[in-house]
Each structure stands twice: as C-alpha cells, then as structure tokens.
Amino acid sequence: MNQLCLVATIAERDVLRYTPAGIPIVSAKLLHDSEQVEAGVPRSVTFEISALAAGEISGRFNQAELGKPFRFTGFLARKNRNSKSLVFHIADFEAIT
C-alpha cells in the first residue's frame, strides 16, 4: 500500500495551472518539523517535500494559508517516468487547530 499522512506547512506554492487534458494542478513545497522516537531515543525530524494537488482539491489547496499547519493525506509517486525523485500527491488535507 502507498499511503502517506503528514502534518506540514505549505512553504511555497506555484500558481494554479492546467494539464494538457485540462486538469487543474498546483505544485508546492511542504515543510515538516517534528520530534519522533527511534530506538527509544528522541530524534528531531525536519524536511521539505515536493507536493502537488490535482483535480477538485487543487482549488482549495490553492487558497490554503501559507505557513499554517495542515494534515495532508495522499501517496508518493515518481516525478515523471524516468525520474528517481518522489512527489507527494495530495488527496485531501485539513487544517490543524
């Protein structure tokens, strides 16, 4: 199964664009910062991940506030067929209060 749930902020967001098939899409960089426990030892985890929102969710994602924490769900896929880089495809998200 390829499913990812991540709490992060939107660090950067590109403008809404459309694929050749007419599907709206927004690319972004998400920033995660947390403390995890690994082998019984606390570990600080900070990273940036490339993400995109396509279809109906892209409009809502395009209006989401930068720097505010959200819980994102989705999956990972290659950036393109020949790439080894991964992109987080956002299926849904909600604000964290």
N, CA, C and O atoms as a DFTB+ gen file, in Angstrom:
388 C
 N C O
     1  1       0.842      -1.178       0.000
     2  2       0.000       0.000       0.000
     3  2       0.887       1.241       0.000
     4  3       1.917       1.270       0.673
     5  1       0.499       2.238      -0.735
     6  2       1.230       3.501      -0.837
     7  2       0.310       4.597      -0.328
     8  3      -0.466       5.178      -1.088
     9  1       0.405       4.875       0.974
    10  2      -0.423       5.912       1.587
    11  2       0.431       6.675       2.578
    12  3       1.168       6.081       3.365
    13  1       0.329       8.004       2.537
    14  2       1.125       8.849       3.416
    15  2       0.214       9.850       4.107
    16  3      -0.635      10.477       3.475
    17  1       0.404       9.990       5.419
    18  2      -0.277      11.016       6.207
    19  2       0.823      11.861       6.829
    20  3       1.725      11.329       7.477
    21  1       0.755      13.161       6.639
    22  2       1.840      14.040       7.038
    23  2       1.286      15.361       7.556
    24  3       0.415      15.964       6.929
    25  1       1.792      15.805       8.701
    26  2       1.474      17.139       9.197
    27  2       2.599      18.049       8.738
    28  3       3.769      17.796       9.025
    29  1       2.243      19.105       8.026
    30  2       3.245      20.008       7.459
    31  2       2.612      21.363       7.189
    32  3       1.395      21.530       7.264
    33  1       3.473      22.327       6.873
    34  2       3.015      23.640       6.431
    35  2       3.349      23.790       4.956
    36  3       4.252      23.129       4.444
    37  1       2.624      24.654       4.284
    38  2       2.918      24.944       2.888
    39  2       3.979      26.033       2.887
    40  3       3.706      27.178       3.246
    41  1       5.199      25.667       2.477
    42  2       6.314      26.615       2.477
    43  2       6.312      27.476       1.219
    44  3       6.556      28.680       1.284
    45  1       6.037      26.858       0.081
    46  2       5.980      27.552      -1.219
    47  2       4.860      26.931      -2.035
    48  3       4.546      25.749      -1.889
    49  1       4.264      27.747      -2.899
    50  2       3.210      27.224      -3.768
    51  2       3.276      27.931      -5.109
    52  3       3.359      29.158      -5.167
    53  1       3.240      27.157      -6.189
    54  2       3.201      27.726      -7.539
    55  2       1.779      28.166      -7.870
    56  3       0.839      27.856      -7.139
    57  1       1.630      28.881      -8.964
    58  2       0.303      29.303      -9.404
    59  2      -0.464      28.113      -9.981
    60  3       0.127      27.166     -10.500
    61  1      -1.765      28.181      -9.880
    62  2      -2.635      27.151     -10.442
    63  2      -2.429      27.097     -11.949
    64  3      -2.449      28.124     -12.628
    65  1      -2.233      25.893     -12.462
    66  2      -2.072      25.710     -13.911
    67  2      -2.949      24.551     -14.349
    68  3      -3.586      23.896     -13.525
    69  1      -2.978      24.305     -15.641
    70  2      -3.806      23.226     -16.178
    71  2      -2.955      22.289     -17.022
    72  3      -2.095      22.733     -17.783
    73  1      -3.203      20.986     -16.882
    74  2      -2.506      19.991     -17.699
    75  2      -3.061      20.067     -19.120
    76  3      -4.096      20.695     -19.341
    77  1      -2.387      19.436     -20.090
    78  2      -2.930      19.411     -21.459
    79  2      -4.343      18.810     -21.522
    80  3      -5.106      19.112     -22.440
    81  1      -4.682      17.972     -20.561
    82  2      -6.021      17.374     -20.523
    83  2      -7.041      18.279     -19.835
    84  3      -8.214      17.923     -19.723
    85  1      -6.587      19.467     -19.367
    86  2      -7.491      20.424     -18.743
    87  2      -7.695      20.228     -17.244
    88  3      -8.610      20.814     -16.666
    89  1      -6.863      19.419     -16.613
    90  2      -6.986      19.165     -15.172
    91  2      -6.218      20.242     -14.408
    92  3      -5.037      20.461     -14.681
    93  1      -6.874      20.925     -13.445
    94  2      -6.161      21.934     -12.652
    95  2      -5.150      21.265     -11.724
    96  3      -5.414      20.200     -11.165
    97  1      -3.990      21.903     -11.568
    98  2      -2.926      21.326     -10.749
    99  2      -2.117      22.442     -10.102
   100  3      -1.872      23.484     -10.712
   101  1      -1.704      22.208      -8.855
   102  2      -0.879      23.165      -8.114
   103  2       0.296      22.402      -7.519
   104  3       0.106      21.407      -6.820
   105  1       1.508      22.869      -7.795
   106  2       2.715      22.286      -7.208
   107  2       3.125      23.111      -6.000
   108  3       2.865      24.313      -5.937
   109  1       3.771      22.451      -5.038
   110  2       4.167      23.154      -3.818
   111  2       5.330      22.445      -3.134
   112  3       5.716      21.336      -3.504
   113  1       5.872      23.116      -2.131
   114  2       6.862      22.538      -1.225
   115  2       6.230      22.539       0.159
   116  3       5.761      23.575       0.631
   117  1       6.217      21.384       0.807
   118  2       5.703      21.263       2.161
   119  2       6.869      21.139       3.118
   120  3       7.881      20.518       2.792
   121  1       6.734      21.728       4.300
   122  2       7.776      21.686       5.315
   123  2       7.248      20.967       6.549
   124  3       6.229      21.351       7.124
   125  1       7.963      19.911       6.944
   126  2       7.601      19.125       8.128
   127  2       8.661      19.321       9.199
   128  3       9.856      19.352       8.904
   129  1       8.217      19.454      10.447
   130  2       9.135      19.605      11.571
   131  2       8.487      18.933      12.785
   132  3       7.426      19.360      13.241
   133  1       9.125      17.886      13.304
   134  2       8.572      17.184      14.458
   135  2       9.674      16.490      15.240
   136  3      10.840      16.490      14.846
   137  1       9.275      15.901      16.354
   138  2      10.185      15.059      17.118
   139  2       9.608      13.652      17.121
   140  3       8.454      13.453      17.500
   141  1      10.398      12.685      16.703
   142  2       9.994      11.287      16.632
   143  2      10.861      10.475      17.587
   144  3      11.942      10.914      17.979
   145  1      10.387       9.302      17.957
   146  2      11.172       8.408      18.802
   147  2      11.650       7.250      17.940
   148  3      10.854       6.540      17.326
   149  1      12.965       7.075      17.908
   150  2      13.573       5.994      17.134
   151  2      14.481       5.199      18.068
   152  3      15.391       5.757      18.681
   153  1      14.230       3.896      18.173
   154  2      15.001       3.024      19.058
   155  2      15.026       3.562      20.489
   156  3      16.031       3.453      21.191
   157  1      13.894       4.149      20.908
   158  2      13.771       4.666      22.259
   159  2      14.424       6.010      22.500
   160  3      14.451       6.494      23.631
   161  1      14.951       6.618      21.449
   162  2      15.657       7.896      21.583
   163  2      14.922       8.972      20.785
   164  3      14.594       8.748      19.620
   165  1      14.654      10.139      21.387
   166  2      14.012      11.224      20.635
   167  2      14.905      11.703      19.488
   168  3      16.124      11.809      19.626
   169  1      14.273      11.982      18.374
   170  2      15.009      12.443      17.188
   171  2      14.237      13.590      16.549
   172  3      13.035      13.476      16.307
   173  1      14.923      14.688      16.279
   174  2      14.325      15.831      15.600
   175  2      14.291      15.535      14.102
   176  3      15.300      15.150      13.511
   177  1      13.119      15.720      13.497
   178  2      12.951      15.435      12.072
   179  2      12.436      16.694      11.374
   180  3      11.360      17.197      11.695
   181  1      13.211      17.188      10.426
   182  2      12.817      18.345       9.625
   183  2      13.144      18.042       8.173
   184  3      14.263      17.642       7.853
   185  1      12.160      18.232       7.287
   186  2      12.428      18.038       5.864
   187  2      11.419      18.806       5.018
   188  3      10.355      19.210       5.487
   189  1      11.787      18.988       3.777
   190  2      10.930      19.621       2.773
   191  2      10.617      18.570       1.727
   192  3      11.497      17.804       1.334
   193  1       9.374      18.525       1.270
   194  2       8.977      17.545       0.274
   195  2       8.183      18.240      -0.827
   196  3       7.351      19.107      -0.560
   197  1       8.452      17.846      -2.063
   198  2       7.683      18.355      -3.196
   199  2       6.306      17.711      -3.172
   200  3       6.167      16.521      -2.889
   201  1       5.292      18.509      -3.473
   202  2       3.921      18.005      -3.445
   203  2       3.120      18.612      -4.579
   204  3       3.499      19.636      -5.147
   205  1       1.996      17.963      -4.904
   206  2       1.067      18.546      -5.864
   207  2      -0.348      18.141      -5.525
   208  3      -0.600      17.070      -4.973
   209  1      -1.260      19.022      -5.870
   210  2      -2.691      18.785      -5.699
   211  2      -3.324      18.919      -7.075
   212  3      -3.156      19.936      -7.747
   213  1      -4.052      17.891      -7.490
   214  2      -4.651      17.890      -8.825
   215  2      -6.154      17.668      -8.727
   216  3      -6.643      17.045      -7.785
   217  1      -6.868      18.179      -9.701
   218  2      -8.310      17.993      -9.751
   219  2      -9.047      18.930      -8.819
   220  3      -8.632      20.070      -8.608
   221  1     -10.157      18.435      -8.254
   222  2     -11.028      19.262      -7.420
   223  2     -10.309      19.870      -6.221
   224  3     -10.583      21.012      -5.852
   225  1      -9.405      19.132      -5.618
   226  2      -8.730      19.604      -4.407
   227  2      -7.762      20.756      -4.687
   228  3      -7.404      21.492      -3.768
   229  1      -7.341      20.919      -5.925
   230  2      -6.356      21.953      -6.259
   231  2      -6.872      23.360      -5.951
   232  3      -6.091      24.218      -5.540
   233  1      -8.142      23.609      -6.138
   234  2      -8.709      24.929      -5.852
   235  2      -8.641      25.265      -4.376
   236  3      -8.269      26.378      -4.004
   237  1      -8.999      24.308      -3.534
   238  2      -8.951      24.502      -2.084
   239  2      -7.505      24.636      -1.614
   240  3      -7.190      25.464      -0.760
   241  1      -6.627      23.803      -2.188
   242  2      -5.213      23.856      -1.836
   243  2      -4.607      25.198      -2.243
   244  3      -3.776      25.750      -1.522
   245  1      -5.017      25.713      -3.381
   246  2      -4.511      26.989      -3.879
   247  2      -4.884      28.148      -2.946
   248  3      -4.182      29.159      -2.909
   249  1      -5.974      28.010      -2.201
   250  2      -6.433      29.060      -1.280
   251  2      -5.933      28.856       0.154
   252  3      -6.126      29.729       1.000
   253  1      -5.294      27.716       0.440
   254  2      -4.835      27.414       1.802
   255  2      -3.739      28.393       2.223
   256  3      -2.917      28.817       1.410
   257  1      -3.748      28.737       3.491
   258  2      -2.819      29.724       4.030
   259  2      -1.399      29.159       4.137
   260  3      -1.191      28.074       4.680
   261  1      -0.432      29.907       3.614
   262  2       0.972      29.512       3.724
   263  2       1.409      29.580       5.182
   264  3       0.990      30.478       5.913
   265  1       2.246      28.639       5.612
   266  2       2.797      28.650       6.956
   267  2       1.889      28.091       8.029
   268  3       2.323      27.936       9.171
   269  1       0.645      27.784       7.705
   270  2      -0.303      27.237       8.673
   271  2      -0.221      25.705       8.634
   272  3      -0.088      25.137       7.550
   273  1      -0.299      25.017       9.791
   274  2      -0.189      23.553       9.770
   275  2      -1.455      22.869       9.243
   276  3      -2.579      23.251       9.570
   277  1      -1.232      21.856       8.425
   278  2      -2.306      21.042       7.862
   279  2      -1.934      19.573       7.992
   280  3      -0.755      19.225       8.054
   281  1      -2.948      18.715       8.033
   282  2      -2.743      17.272       7.960
   283  2      -3.059      16.849       6.524
   284  3      -4.205      16.924       6.083
   285  1      -2.035      16.408       5.809
   286  2      -2.170      16.006       4.413
   287  2      -2.222      14.488       4.310
   288  3      -1.506      13.789       5.027
   289  1      -3.060      13.983       3.426
   290  2      -3.063      12.558       3.111
   291  2      -2.925      12.416       1.599
   292  3      -3.389      13.264       0.837
   293  1      -2.284      11.339       1.183
   294  2      -2.093      11.102      -0.234
   295  2      -1.141       9.951      -0.460
   296  3      -1.085       9.012       0.335
   297  1      -0.387      10.023      -1.550
   298  2       0.529       8.943      -1.904
   299  2       1.778       9.505      -2.565
   300  3       1.800      10.657      -2.999
   301  1       2.811       8.686      -2.635
   302  2       4.068       9.068      -3.277
   303  2       4.153       8.454      -4.664
   304  3       3.729       7.318      -4.879
   305  1       4.704       9.214      -5.606
   306  2       4.925       8.717      -6.970
   307  2       6.162       9.408      -7.534
   308  3       6.569      10.464      -7.051
   309  1       6.745       8.811      -8.544
   310  2       7.884       9.443      -9.210
   311  2       7.451      10.760      -9.837
   312  3       6.304      10.927     -10.252
   313  1       8.398      11.691      -9.895
   314  2       8.122      12.990     -10.504
   315  2       7.696      12.823     -11.959
   316  3       6.765      13.482     -12.423
   317  1       8.376      11.946     -12.665
   318  2       7.973      11.550     -14.013
   319  2       8.499      10.139     -14.263
   320  3       9.191       9.574     -13.415
   321  1       8.185       9.591     -15.382
   322  2       8.503       8.194     -15.667
   323  2       9.985       7.859     -15.518
   324  3      10.321       6.766     -15.062
   325  1      10.866       8.765     -15.890
   326  2      12.302       8.495     -15.871
   327  2      13.018       9.037     -14.637
   328  3      14.238       8.908     -14.525
   329  1      12.288       9.630     -13.725
   330  2      12.891      10.261     -12.554
   331  2      12.978       9.297     -11.371
   332  3      12.163       8.386     -11.230
   333  1      13.987       9.522     -10.527
   334  2      14.081       8.784      -9.262
   335  2      13.531       9.616      -8.116
   336  3      13.353       9.103      -7.011
   337  1      13.255      10.905      -8.364
   338  2      12.708      11.805      -7.350
   339  2      11.239      11.483      -7.097
   340  3      10.502      11.110      -8.010
   341  1      10.826      11.636      -5.830
   342  2       9.440      11.382      -5.461
   343  2       8.683      12.686      -5.239
   344  3       9.261      13.701      -4.851
   345  1       7.382      12.635      -5.494
   346  2       6.479      13.763      -5.256
   347  2       5.294      13.234      -4.454
   348  3       4.767      12.158      -4.739
   349  1       4.887      13.996      -3.459
   350  2       3.721      13.663      -2.638
   351  2       2.473      14.175      -3.353
   352  3       2.314      15.382      -3.533
   353  1       1.601      13.278      -3.757
   354  2       0.340      13.628      -4.413
   355  2      -0.731      13.763      -3.333
   356  3      -1.106      12.775      -2.701
   357  1      -1.217      14.965      -3.125
   358  2      -2.180      15.244      -2.054
   359  2      -3.575      14.831      -2.504
   360  3      -4.080      15.299      -3.525
   361  1      -4.187      13.945      -1.722
   362  2      -5.555      13.514      -1.992
   363  2      -6.558      14.312      -1.166
   364  3      -7.681      14.557      -1.608
   365  1      -6.141      14.722       0.052
   366  2      -7.013      15.505       0.919
   367  2      -6.145      16.204       1.966
   368  3      -4.996      15.820       2.186
   369  1      -6.692      17.213       2.598
   370  2      -6.000      17.885       3.689
   371  2      -6.989      18.614       4.555
   372  3      -8.086      18.966       4.121
   373  1      -6.577      18.842       5.812
   374  2      -7.420      19.581       6.746
   375  2      -6.536      20.426       7.648
   376  3      -5.396      20.065       7.941
   377  1      -7.074      21.546       8.080
   378  2      -6.325      22.431       8.974
   379  2      -6.208      21.797      10.335
   380  3      -7.098      21.065      10.767
   381  1      -5.108      22.074      11.015
   382  2      -4.872      21.594      12.376
   383  2      -5.111      22.772      13.297
   384  3      -4.508      23.832      13.129
   385  1      -5.992      22.591      14.273
   386  2      -6.304      23.691      15.187
   387  2      -5.610      23.517      16.518
   388  3      -5.763      24.355      17.408
